[in-house]
């Protein structure tokens, strides 16, 4: 077994694999089960990335609230527009990410999420 470069994405892969784990390039005859497993892994990776992005959006929301509290001294004074804008951006990003997360999870269920 040797490490070679994928002809499609130039990332290192095993010489025995028929399907690149990074880009999905088929080097030879690939069974339908191997293709399904590749799609499952790609969906799981995307779901993980979306979860991390949703944590970043939640951090924006918490940061905006902290900024608001720091400016208003505990709700006693009015705040500048900065915390409101940051909160709006964080909330919009979080909602968009959640919609994509729902769609990818539905696609994973459709493929049949069985353990590796």
N, CA, C and O atoms as CSV, one atom per row, in Angstrom:
chain,resi,resn,atom,element,x,y,z
A,1,UNK,N,N,0.837,-1.172,0.000
A,1,UNK,CA,C,0.000,0.000,0.000
A,1,UNK,C,C,0.885,1.240,0.000
A,1,UNK,O,O,1.799,1.360,0.815
A,2,UNK,N,N,0.610,2.146,-0.907
A,2,UNK,CA,C,1.377,3.379,-1.019
A,2,UNK,C,C,0.429,4.574,-0.935
A,2,UNK,O,O,-0.776,4.453,-1.156
A,3,UNK,N,N,0.993,5.702,-0.616
A,3,UNK,CA,C,0.227,6.943,-0.593
A,3,UNK,C,C,0.465,7.640,-1.923
A,3,UNK,O,O,1.605,7.900,-2.310
A,4,UNK,N,N,-0.631,7.939,-2.617
A,4,UNK,CA,C,-0.556,8.621,-3.908
A,4,UNK,C,C,-1.387,9.897,-3.821
A,4,UNK,O,O,-2.097,10.121,-2.841
A,5,UNK,N,N,-1.293,10.713,-4.838
A,5,UNK,CA,C,-2.106,11.922,-4.910
A,5,UNK,C,C,-3.350,11.648,-5.740
A,5,UNK,O,O,-3.289,10.982,-6.774
A,6,UNK,N,N,-4.467,12.164,-5.278
A,6,UNK,CA,C,-5.711,12.044,-6.044
A,6,UNK,C,C,-5.568,12.853,-7.330
A,6,UNK,O,O,-5.126,14.001,-7.280
A,7,UNK,N,N,-5.929,12.283,-8.482
A,7,UNK,CA,C,-5.808,13.019,-9.737
A,7,UNK,C,C,-6.725,14.246,-9.803
A,7,UNK,O,O,-6.454,15.180,-10.558
A,8,UNK,N,N,-7.790,14.248,-9.030
A,8,UNK,CA,C,-8.760,15.337,-9.078
A,8,UNK,C,C,-8.393,16.481,-8.129
A,8,UNK,O,O,-8.357,17.640,-8.544
A,9,UNK,N,N,-8.120,16.162,-6.851
A,9,UNK,CA,C,-7.912,17.212,-5.838
A,9,UNK,C,C,-6.479,17.285,-5.321
A,9,UNK,O,O,-6.164,18.177,-4.532
A,10,UNK,N,N,-5.609,16.383,-5.737
A,10,UNK,CA,C,-4.187,16.339,-5.352
A,10,UNK,C,C,-3.951,16.130,-3.863
A,10,UNK,O,O,-2.876,16.466,-3.367
A,11,UNK,N,N,-4.904,15.597,-3.150
A,11,UNK,CA,C,-4.706,15.290,-1.736
A,11,UNK,C,C,-4.200,13.854,-1.612
A,11,UNK,O,O,-4.493,13.023,-2.471
A,12,UNK,N,N,-3.443,13.551,-0.549
A,12,UNK,CA,C,-2.891,12.193,-0.407
A,12,UNK,C,C,-3.971,11.172,-0.057
A,12,UNK,O,O,-4.775,11.385,0.850
A,13,UNK,N,N,-3.974,10.053,-0.797
A,13,UNK,CA,C,-4.913,8.960,-0.548
A,13,UNK,C,C,-4.157,7.640,-0.650
A,13,UNK,O,O,-3.040,7.593,-1.165
A,14,UNK,N,N,-4.762,6.591,-0.163
A,14,UNK,CA,C,-4.182,5.258,-0.251
A,14,UNK,C,C,-4.289,4.754,-1.691
A,14,UNK,O,O,-5.244,5.069,-2.401
A,15,UNK,N,N,-3.310,3.980,-2.102
A,15,UNK,CA,C,-3.341,3.427,-3.461
A,15,UNK,C,C,-4.409,2.341,-3.589
A,15,UNK,O,O,-4.794,1.986,-4.703
A,16,UNK,N,N,-4.886,1.817,-2.477
A,16,UNK,CA,C,-5.898,0.752,-2.515
A,16,UNK,C,C,-7.328,1.282,-2.596
A,16,UNK,O,O,-8.238,0.545,-2.976
A,17,UNK,N,N,-7.529,2.517,-2.254
A,17,UNK,CA,C,-8.891,3.045,-2.264
A,17,UNK,C,C,-9.340,3.342,-3.693
A,17,UNK,O,O,-8.556,3.807,-4.520
A,18,UNK,N,N,-10.572,3.073,-3.959
A,18,UNK,CA,C,-11.119,3.326,-5.288
A,18,UNK,C,C,-11.908,4.629,-5.350
A,18,UNK,O,O,-12.324,5.063,-6.424
A,19,UNK,N,N,-12.112,5.248,-4.189
A,19,UNK,CA,C,-12.920,6.454,-4.103
A,19,UNK,C,C,-12.196,7.446,-3.200
A,19,UNK,O,O,-11.908,7.130,-2.046
A,20,UNK,N,N,-11.902,8.627,-3.700
A,20,UNK,CA,C,-11.197,9.632,-2.908
A,20,UNK,C,C,-12.103,10.104,-1.768
A,20,UNK,O,O,-13.240,10.504,-2.021
A,21,UNK,N,N,-11.623,10.067,-0.511
A,21,UNK,CA,C,-12.474,10.492,0.603
A,21,UNK,C,C,-12.670,12.006,0.668
A,21,UNK,O,O,-13.530,12.480,1.411
A,22,UNK,N,N,-11.899,12.765,-0.087
A,22,UNK,CA,C,-12.006,14.222,-0.050
A,22,UNK,C,C,-12.943,14.773,-1.123
A,22,UNK,O,O,-13.797,15.612,-0.835
A,23,UNK,N,N,-12.782,14.305,-2.351
A,23,UNK,CA,C,-13.564,14.873,-3.450
A,23,UNK,C,C,-14.525,13.886,-4.103
A,23,UNK,O,O,-15.400,14.301,-4.863
A,24,UNK,N,N,-14.386,12.589,-3.825
A,24,UNK,CA,C,-15.289,11.599,-4.394
A,24,UNK,C,C,-14.875,11.071,-5.749
A,24,UNK,O,O,-15.649,10.374,-6.406
A,25,UNK,N,N,-13.661,11.393,-6.181
A,25,UNK,CA,C,-13.175,10.922,-7.476
A,25,UNK,C,C,-13.085,9.398,-7.478
A,25,UNK,O,O,-12.547,8.801,-6.546
A,26,UNK,N,N,-13.615,8.773,-8.530
A,26,UNK,CA,C,-13.616,7.313,-8.655
A,26,UNK,C,C,-12.417,6.885,-9.491
A,26,UNK,O,O,-12.292,7.272,-10.653
A,27,UNK,N,N,-11.540,6.086,-8.897
A,27,UNK,CA,C,-10.360,5.591,-9.601
A,27,UNK,C,C,-10.639,4.283,-10.316
A,27,UNK,O,O,-9.884,3.901,-11.209
A,28,UNK,N,N,-11.672,3.609,-9.957
A,28,UNK,CA,C,-11.982,2.318,-10.568
A,28,UNK,C,C,-13.449,1.999,-10.352
A,28,UNK,O,O,-14.262,2.895,-10.126
A,29,UNK,N,N,-13.782,0.729,-10.422
A,29,UNK,CA,C,-15.155,0.297,-10.177
A,29,UNK,C,C,-15.485,0.482,-8.699
A,29,UNK,O,O,-14.795,-0.040,-7.823
A,30,UNK,N,N,-16.523,1.213,-8.449
A,30,UNK,CA,C,-16.950,1.500,-7.078
A,30,UNK,C,C,-18.366,0.985,-6.908
A,30,UNK,O,O,-19.236,1.231,-7.743
A,31,UNK,N,N,-18.586,0.271,-5.819
A,31,UNK,CA,C,-19.925,-0.277,-5.583
A,31,UNK,C,C,-20.879,0.828,-5.118
A,31,UNK,O,O,-20.461,1.895,-4.669
A,32,UNK,N,N,-22.139,0.539,-5.241
A,32,UNK,CA,C,-23.163,1.489,-4.814
A,32,UNK,C,C,-23.084,1.737,-3.306
A,32,UNK,O,O,-23.343,2.849,-2.845
A,33,UNK,N,N,-22.732,0.717,-2.546
A,33,UNK,CA,C,-22.596,0.866,-1.091
A,33,UNK,C,C,-21.448,1.810,-0.747
A,33,UNK,O,O,-21.567,2.604,0.186
A,34,UNK,N,N,-20.345,1.738,-1.478
A,34,UNK,CA,C,-19.232,2.649,-1.225
A,34,UNK,C,C,-19.622,4.095,-1.537
A,34,UNK,O,O,-19.227,5.018,-0.824
A,35,UNK,N,N,-20.397,4.286,-2.605
A,35,UNK,CA,C,-20.862,5.631,-2.928
A,35,UNK,C,C,-21.810,6.164,-1.855
A,35,UNK,O,O,-21.726,7.334,-1.482
A,36,UNK,N,N,-22.706,5.320,-1.359
A,36,UNK,CA,C,-23.615,5.744,-0.291
A,36,UNK,C,C,-22.841,6.104,0.968
A,36,UNK,O,O,-23.151,7.090,1.635
A,37,UNK,N,N,-21.833,5.301,1.289
A,37,UNK,CA,C,-21.023,5.582,2.474
A,37,UNK,C,C,-20.268,6.897,2.314
A,37,UNK,O,O,-20.144,7.659,3.273
A,38,UNK,N,N,-19.765,7.167,1.120
A,38,UNK,CA,C,-19.089,8.443,0.853
A,38,UNK,C,C,-20.051,9.603,1.053
A,38,UNK,O,O,-19.702,10.598,1.687
A,39,UNK,N,N,-21.261,9.481,0.516
A,39,UNK,CA,C,-22.262,10.556,0.680
A,39,UNK,C,C,-22.614,10.763,2.144
A,39,UNK,O,O,-22.750,11.897,2.603
A,40,UNK,N,N,-22.762,9.653,2.883
A,40,UNK,CA,C,-23.055,9.750,4.322
A,40,UNK,C,C,-21.958,10.495,5.066
A,40,UNK,O,O,-22.239,11.359,5.897
A,41,UNK,N,N,-20.717,10.162,4.767
A,41,UNK,CA,C,-19.593,10.830,5.436
A,41,UNK,C,C,-19.554,12.310,5.100
A,41,UNK,O,O,-19.314,13.145,5.972
A,42,UNK,N,N,-19.789,12.634,3.840
A,42,UNK,CA,C,-19.790,14.035,3.441
A,42,UNK,C,C,-20.906,14.805,4.158
A,42,UNK,O,O,-20.699,15.931,4.610
A,43,UNK,N,N,-22.085,14.191,4.259
A,43,UNK,CA,C,-23.186,14.852,4.961
A,43,UNK,C,C,-22.871,15.024,6.440
A,43,UNK,O,O,-23.158,16.071,7.021
A,44,UNK,N,N,-22.278,13.997,7.054
A,44,UNK,CA,C,-21.913,14.115,8.475
A,44,UNK,C,C,-20.876,15.205,8.691
A,44,UNK,O,O,-20.947,15.939,9.676
A,45,UNK,N,N,-19.908,15.320,7.778
A,45,UNK,CA,C,-18.911,16.384,7.884
A,45,UNK,C,C,-19.562,17.762,7.761
A,45,UNK,O,O,-19.219,18.690,8.493
A,46,UNK,N,N,-20.498,17.878,6.834
A,46,UNK,CA,C,-21.181,19.163,6.636
A,46,UNK,C,C,-22.041,19.511,7.850
A,46,UNK,O,O,-22.110,20.675,8.244
A,47,UNK,N,N,-22.687,18.530,8.434
A,47,UNK,CA,C,-23.494,18.764,9.634
A,47,UNK,C,C,-22.603,19.237,10.773
A,47,UNK,O,O,-22.970,20.153,11.509
A,48,UNK,N,N,-21.442,18.622,10.923
A,48,UNK,CA,C,-20.507,19.042,11.963
A,48,UNK,C,C,-20.079,20.496,11.749
A,48,UNK,O,O,-20.050,21.279,12.699
A,49,UNK,N,N,-19.747,20.860,10.509
A,49,UNK,CA,C,-19.336,22.230,10.206
A,49,UNK,C,C,-20.460,23.221,10.497
A,49,UNK,O,O,-20.212,24.308,11.020
A,50,UNK,N,N,-21.689,22.850,10.162
A,50,UNK,CA,C,-22.817,23.732,10.432
A,50,UNK,C,C,-23.068,23.891,11.929
A,50,UNK,O,O,-23.438,24.973,12.383
A,51,UNK,N,N,-22.872,22.831,12.688
A,51,UNK,CA,C,-23.021,22.947,14.138
A,51,UNK,C,C,-21.987,23.906,14.710
A,51,UNK,O,O,-22.308,24.718,15.579
A,52,UNK,N,N,-20.756,23.821,14.234
A,52,UNK,CA,C,-19.722,24.737,14.710
A,52,UNK,C,C,-20.053,26.179,14.323
A,52,UNK,O,O,-19.814,27.100,15.104
A,53,UNK,N,N,-20.596,26.377,13.134
A,53,UNK,CA,C,-20.997,27.714,12.705
A,53,UNK,C,C,-22.154,28.238,13.551
A,53,UNK,O,O,-22.219,29.433,13.838
A,54,UNK,N,N,-23.067,27.352,13.950
A,54,UNK,CA,C,-24.179,27.810,14.795
A,54,UNK,C,C,-23.669,28.226,16.167
A,54,UNK,O,O,-24.217,29.149,16.770
A,55,UNK,N,N,-22.622,27.558,16.675
A,55,UNK,CA,C,-22.029,27.991,17.945
A,55,UNK,C,C,-21.398,29.371,17.807
A,55,UNK,O,O,-21.468,30.180,18.733
A,56,UNK,N,N,-20.782,29.648,16.655
A,56,UNK,CA,C,-20.205,30.971,16.413
A,56,UNK,C,C,-21.306,32.037,16.361
A,56,UNK,O,O,-21.131,33.135,16.889
A,57,UNK,N,N,-22.427,31.716,15.733
A,57,UNK,CA,C,-23.540,32.663,15.671
A,57,UNK,C,C,-24.114,32.915,17.069
A,57,UNK,O,O,-24.470,34.046,17.399
A,58,UNK,N,N,-24.202,31.878,17.875
A,58,UNK,CA,C,-24.671,32.068,19.250
A,58,UNK,C,C,-23.689,32.922,20.056
A,58,UNK,O,O,-24.101,33.703,20.914
A,59,UNK,N,N,-22.407,32.774,19.781
A,59,UNK,CA,C,-21.409,33.612,20.442
A,59,UNK,C,C,-21.606,35.074,20.066
A,59,UNK,O,O,-21.450,35.959,20.908
A,60,UNK,N,N,-21.946,35.332,18.808
A,60,UNK,CA,C,-22.272,36.699,18.390
A,60,UNK,C,C,-23.465,37.244,19.180
A,60,UNK,O,O,-23.459,38.396,19.613
A,61,UNK,N,N,-24.470,36.416,19.359
A,61,UNK,CA,C,-25.653,36.854,20.105
A,61,UNK,C,C,-25.306,37.189,21.550
A,61,UNK,O,O,-25.743,38.211,22.079
A,62,UNK,N,N,-24.524,36.331,22.183
A,62,UNK,CA,C,-24.131,36.575,23.578
A,62,UNK,C,C,-23.230,37.808,23.659
A,62,UNK,O,O,-23.354,38.608,24.585
A,63,UNK,N,N,-22.329,37.959,22.695
A,63,UNK,CA,C,-21.465,39.138,22.662
A,63,UNK,C,C,-22.261,40.424,22.491
A,63,UNK,O,O,-21.962,41.434,23.128
A,64,UNK,N,N,-23.270,40.387,21.635
A,64,UNK,CA,C,-24.121,41.564,21.431
A,64,UNK,C,C,-24.866,41.910,22.718
A,64,UNK,O,O,-24.991,43.083,23.068
A,65,UNK,N,N,-25.350,40.908,23.410
A,65,UNK,CA,C,-26.062,41.168,24.666
A,65,UNK,C,C,-25.113,41.731,25.716
A,65,UNK,O,O,-25.483,42.644,26.455
A,66,UNK,N,N,-23.891,41.198,25.791
A,66,UNK,CA,C,-22.901,41.729,26.725
A,66,UNK,C,C,-22.527,43.164,26.402
A,66,UNK,O,O,-22.379,43.991,27.302
A,67,UNK,N,N,-22.376,43.459,25.133
A,67,UNK,CA,C,-22.078,44.820,24.696
A,67,UNK,C,C,-23.221,45.757,25.087
A,67,UNK,O,O,-22.989,46.863,25.576
A,68,UNK,N,N,-24.435,45.310,24.870
A,68,UNK,CA,C,-25.604,46.108,25.232
A,68,UNK,C,C,-25.622,46.385,26.736
A,68,UNK,O,O,-25.855,47.520,27.151
A,69,UNK,N,N,-25.382,45.371,27.547
A,69,UNK,CA,C,-25.376,45.553,28.998
A,69,UNK,C,C,-24.253,46.486,29.442
A,69,UNK,O,O,-24.437,47.284,30.361
A,70,UNK,N,N,-23.087,46.389,28.791
A,70,UNK,CA,C,-21.967,47.261,29.152
A,70,UNK,C,C,-22.269,48.722,28.829
A,70,UNK,O,O,-21.872,49.623,29.568
A,71,UNK,N,N,-22.969,48.951,27.726
A,71,UNK,CA,C,-23.284,50.333,27.341
A,71,UNK,C,C,-24.428,50.926,28.146
A,71,UNK,O,O,-24.449,52.129,28.405
A,72,UNK,N,N,-25.361,50.106,28.536
A,72,UNK,CA,C,-26.553,50.647,29.199
A,72,UNK,C,C,-26.458,50.615,30.711
A,72,UNK,O,O,-27.377,51.076,31.388
A,73,UNK,N,N,-25.399,50.094,31.250
A,73,UNK,CA,C,-25.218,49.993,32.708
A,73,UNK,C,C,-26.418,49.319,33.359
A,73,UNK,O,O,-27.009,49.857,34.295
A,74,UNK,N,N,-26.765,48.169,32.873
A,74,UNK,CA,C,-27.857,47.407,33.461
A,74,UNK,C,C,-29.232,47.947,33.092
A,74,UNK,O,O,-30.100,48.061,33.958
A,75,UNK,N,N,-29.438,48.271,31.861
A,75,UNK,CA,C,-30.730,48.710,31.304
A,75,UNK,C,C,-31.144,50.112,31.752
A,75,UNK,O,O,-32.326,50.443,31.667
A,76,UNK,N,N,-30.221,50.944,32.221
A,76,UNK,CA,C,-30.604,52.268,32.710
A,76,UNK,C,C,-30.480,53.345,31.641
A,76,UNK,O,O,-31.181,54.355,31.711
A,77,UNK,N,N,-29.614,53.160,30.660
A,77,UNK,CA,C,-29.388,54.167,29.638
A,77,UNK,C,C,-29.627,53.557,28.263
A,77,UNK,O,O,-29.726,52.338,28.116
A,78,UNK,N,N,-29.720,54.422,27.263
A,78,UNK,CA,C,-29.898,53.918,25.899
A,78,UNK,C,C,-28.550,53.507,25.318
A,78,UNK,O,O,-27.500,53.985,25.746
A,79,UNK,N,N,-28.601,52.636,24.361
A,79,UNK,CA,C,-27.391,52.091,23.756
A,79,UNK,C,C,-27.223,52.620,22.341
A,79,UNK,O,O,-28.171,53.119,21.736
A,80,UNK,N,N,-26.005,52.505,21.819
A,80,UNK,CA,C,-25.766,52.842,20.420
A,80,UNK,C,C,-26.351,51.735,19.537
A,80,UNK,O,O,-26.897,50.754,20.043
A,81,UNK,N,N,-26.237,51.897,18.242
A,81,UNK,CA,C,-26.814,50.931,17.309
A,81,UNK,C,C,-25.962,49.665,17.173
A,81,UNK,O,O,-26.437,48.659,16.648
A,82,UNK,N,N,-24.728,49.703,17.633
A,82,UNK,CA,C,-23.814,48.578,17.471
A,82,UNK,C,C,-24.339,47.254,17.999
A,82,UNK,O,O,-24.352,46.271,17.259
A,83,UNK,N,N,-24.776,47.191,19.267
A,83,UNK,CA,C,-25.279,45.914,19.776
A,83,UNK,C,C,-26.503,45.396,19.024
A,83,UNK,O,O,-26.675,44.190,18.849
A,84,UNK,N,N,-27.347,46.321,18.585
A,84,UNK,CA,C,-28.550,45.910,17.844
A,84,UNK,C,C,-28.177,45.299,16.493
A,84,UNK,O,O,-28.746,44.292,16.072
A,85,UNK,N,N,-27.216,45.924,15.829
A,85,UNK,CA,C,-26.776,45.414,14.530
A,85,UNK,C,C,-26.118,44.042,14.698
A,85,UNK,O,O,-26.396,43.115,13.937
A,86,UNK,N,N,-25.244,43.923,15.698
A,86,UNK,CA,C,-24.571,42.651,15.942
A,86,UNK,C,C,-25.575,41.559,16.304
A,86,UNK,O,O,-25.453,40.418,15.857
A,87,UNK,N,N,-26.549,41.913,17.101
A,87,UNK,CA,C,-27.583,40.938,17.473
A,87,UNK,C,C,-28.386,40.504,16.248
A,87,UNK,O,O,-28.685,39.320,16.091
A,88,UNK,N,N,-28.734,41.445,15.387
A,88,UNK,CA,C,-29.495,41.130,14.172
A,88,UNK,C,C,-28.693,40.220,13.247
A,88,UNK,O,O,-29.231,39.257,12.701
A,89,UNK,N,N,-27.418,40.520,13.071
A,89,UNK,CA,C,-26.565,39.684,12.224
A,89,UNK,C,C,-26.441,38.280,12.812
A,89,UNK,O,O,-26.565,37.290,12.091
A,90,UNK,N,N,-26.200,38.196,14.110
A,90,UNK,CA,C,-26.064,36.897,14.761
A,90,UNK,C,C,-27.335,36.071,14.671
A,90,UNK,O,O,-27.284,34.868,14.415
A,91,UNK,N,N,-28.491,36.724,14.885
A,91,UNK,CA,C,-29.770,36.010,14.828
A,91,UNK,C,C,-30.064,35.525,13.411
A,91,UNK,O,O,-30.527,34.400,13.219
A,92,UNK,N,N,-29.794,36.374,12.417
A,92,UNK,CA,C,-30.046,35.971,11.024
A,92,UNK,C,C,-29.134,34.811,10.625
A,92,UNK,O,O,-29.582,33.847,10.004
A,93,UNK,N,N,-27.866,34.907,10.981
A,93,UNK,CA,C,-26.929,33.811,10.668
A,93,UNK,C,C,-27.357,32.514,11.347
A,93,UNK,O,O,-27.323,31.446,10.736
A,94,UNK,N,N,-27.754,32.610,12.597
A,94,UNK,CA,C,-28.156,31.418,13.330
A,94,UNK,C,C,-29.376,30.763,12.670
A,94,UNK,O,O,-29.409,29.543,12.509
A,95,UNK,N,N,-30.361,31.550,12.294
A,95,UNK,CA,C,-31.564,30.987,11.669
A,95,UNK,C,C,-31.260,30.351,10.316
A,95,UNK,O,O,-31.779,29.281,9.999
A,96,UNK,N,N,-30.428,31.004,9.527
A,96,UNK,CA,C,-30.059,30.446,8.219
A,96,UNK,C,C,-29.300,29.133,8.393
A,96,UNK,O,O,-29.556,28.162,7.680
A,97,UNK,N,N,-28.372,29.109,9.337
A,97,UNK,CA,C,-27.599,27.897,9.601
A,97,UNK,C,C,-28.517,26.765,10.050
A,97,UNK,O,O,-28.340,25.621,9.631
A,98,UNK,N,N,-29.485,27.072,10.893
A,98,UNK,CA,C,-30.401,26.040,11.375
A,98,UNK,C,C,-31.242,25.456,10.236
A,98,UNK,O,O,-31.533,24.260,10.240
A,99,UNK,N,N,-31.633,26.276,9.273
A,99,UNK,CA,C,-32.393,25.773,8.121
A,99,UNK,C,C,-31.531,24.801,7.322
A,99,UNK,O,O,-31.988,23.717,6.959
A,100,UNK,N,N,-30.285,25.185,7.048
A,100,UNK,CA,C,-29.387,24.282,6.325
A,100,UNK,C,C,-29.123,23.009,7.118
A,100,UNK,O,O,-29.070,21.920,6.546
A,101,UNK,N,N,-28.960,23.138,8.421
A,101,UNK,CA,C,-28.727,21.980,9.271
A,101,UNK,C,C,-29.906,21.016,9.209
A,101,UNK,O,O,-29.718,19.801,9.149
A,102,UNK,N,N,-31.104,21.552,9.222
A,102,UNK,CA,C,-32.299,20.714,9.108
A,102,UNK,C,C,-32.314,19.966,7.778
A,102,UNK,O,O,-32.627,18.776,7.733
A,103,UNK,N,N,-31.978,20.658,6.709
A,103,UNK,CA,C,-31.989,20.030,5.379
A,103,UNK,C,C,-30.941,18.921,5.268
A,103,UNK,O,O,-31.224,17.852,4.727
A,104,UNK,N,N,-29.742,19.169,5.774
A,104,UNK,CA,C,-28.700,18.147,5.696
A,104,UNK,C,C,-29.032,16.945,6.575
A,104,UNK,O,O,-28.747,15.807,6.203
A,105,UNK,N,N,-29.628,17.190,7.731
A,105,UNK,CA,C,-30.023,16.066,8.579
A,105,UNK,C,C,-31.121,15.237,7.916
A,105,UNK,O,O,-31.127,14.011,8.029
A,106,UNK,N,N,-32.049,15.900,7.224
A,106,UNK,CA,C,-33.096,15.182,6.504
A,106,UNK,C,C,-32.497,14.348,5.372
A,106,UNK,O,O,-32.927,13.219,5.135
A,107,UNK,N,N,-31.513,14.899,4.679
A,107,UNK,CA,C,-30.846,14.150,3.603
A,107,UNK,C,C,-30.094,12.951,4.166
A,107,UNK,O,O,-30.050,11.894,3.537
A,108,UNK,N,N,-29.503,13.109,5.347
A,108,UNK,CA,C,-28.794,12.002,5.977
A,108,UNK,C,C,-29.765,10.907,6.393
A,108,UNK,O,O,-29.474,9.722,6.225
A,109,UNK,N,N,-30.917,11.293,6.934
A,109,UNK,CA,C,-31.938,10.291,7.295
A,109,UNK,C,C,-32.427,9.561,6.052
A,109,UNK,O,O,-32.695,8.360,6.091
A,110,UNK,N,N,-32.540,10.285,4.962
A,110,UNK,CA,C,-33.008,9.671,3.716
A,110,UNK,C,C,-32.023,8.621,3.213
A,110,UNK,O,O,-32.431,7.590,2.680
A,111,UNK,N,N,-30.731,8.880,3.382
A,111,UNK,CA,C,-29.718,7.900,2.982
A,111,UNK,C,C,-29.660,6.701,3.914
A,111,UNK,O,O,-29.167,5.638,3.537
A,112,UNK,N,N,-30.151,6.869,5.104
A,112,UNK,CA,C,-30.083,5.789,6.084
A,112,UNK,C,C,-28.836,5.908,6.911
A,112,UNK,O,O,-27.781,5.405,6.525
A,113,UNK,N,N,-28.935,6.556,8.027
A,113,UNK,CA,C,-27.767,6.827,8.876
A,113,UNK,C,C,-27.479,5.631,9.755
A,113,UNK,O,O,-27.989,5.548,10.873
A,114,UNK,N,N,-26.691,4.724,9.283
A,114,UNK,CA,C,-26.298,3.591,10.103
A,114,UNK,C,C,-24.847,3.786,10.506
A,114,UNK,O,O,-24.082,4.405,9.767
A,115,UNK,N,N,-24.452,3.269,11.668
A,115,UNK,CA,C,-23.089,3.492,12.143
A,115,UNK,C,C,-22.048,2.833,11.250
A,115,UNK,O,O,-22.318,1.847,10.565
A,116,UNK,N,N,-20.854,3.405,11.279
A,116,UNK,CA,C,-19.762,2.865,10.460
A,116,UNK,C,C,-19.178,1.627,11.053
A,116,UNK,O,O,-18.251,1.049,10.486
